[in-house]
Amino acid sequence: MRINILKSMQLNQIVEMIYMNNNGEISKRKVKVLSVEGNTFKAYCFLRNTKRTFKIENILAFVPVIQKERDVV
């Protein structure tokens, strides 16, 4: 998982992740990874509109957001 986080940071990608907090609550968030430090990483969270710190071990899924162009008719 750490490799995927580092790769998304290097590519400056927005990713969608499913995250479980310490209380066991699960949320789906779009984030942009800013830095990785040990077992945590800092990211801008679009759900909360602020910078947050996440534990790598609490990530359940981590997928890059692919933006498709829409056809103009």
N, C-alpha and C positions, 0 to 999 in steps of 0.2 A: 504494500500500500504506500509506503514511504517513497518508493521510486515513482509511482504515479503522481504523487503530490509534487515532488520535485520537478517532474517533467511538465506538469501543468503550469508551474511557476515559471519555468524557463521559456515556455511557449506563450506565456501571458494569456492563458485560456481561462474562460469562465467555466466552472464545473458545477454539476448538480450532484449533491451528495445526500445520502440518508444517514442521519447521525443520531446516536443514542446518548443522551446526557447522563450524568451520574445518578439521577433519580430513575433511570430506565425509560424516560419519555423519549419517543422517537419523532424526529422532524425531518422534513425534506427541505433542503436549502440550496440556493445558488450562491456560490462563493467565488472569490478571486484570491488565490493564494499569494500572500505577500512575503512570508519568510517561514523557514522551517528551523526549529530549535529543539534538538533532542527528540523527545516523544510527543512534542506538540508542534502546532503550526499556527501562524497568525494569518487571518484572511479577512477580506471585506465581505461581510454577510449581507446579501441583498434582501433577505427576509427581515432583518433587524435594522438595516441601513446604518451599520456601524462596523468598526473593526472588532473582531472577536478572536479568542484563542480556543483552539480545538485540540482534543487529545486524538492522536492517530489511532489508538486502539479502540476508540468508540465509533469509528466510521464503519458503517454497514455496507455502503455502496458509494462509488466515486466514479462518475462518468462525465467526460467533457460535453459541453453544450455545443451542438453543431447548428449554426444558424443557416437556414436555407433561404435562398433568394426566392421571392414570390414572382410569379409571372404577371405581367401587366397586360390586361386584355383590352 
